């Protein structure tokens, strides 16, 4: 039982860190080029639909 709780905690920690990094990268991309950010969002939306 303890290992399952640890696994959920590690998973949540990794997802939180990935969300933080993703948000920061989106902000940097927004500073560089808004049209490129729109292309990236379109690619991610397409990937979501395909999955």
Secondary structure by P-SEA (a helix, b strand, c coil): caaaaaaaaaaaaaaaaaaaaaaaaaaaaaaccaaaaaaaaaaaaaaaaac
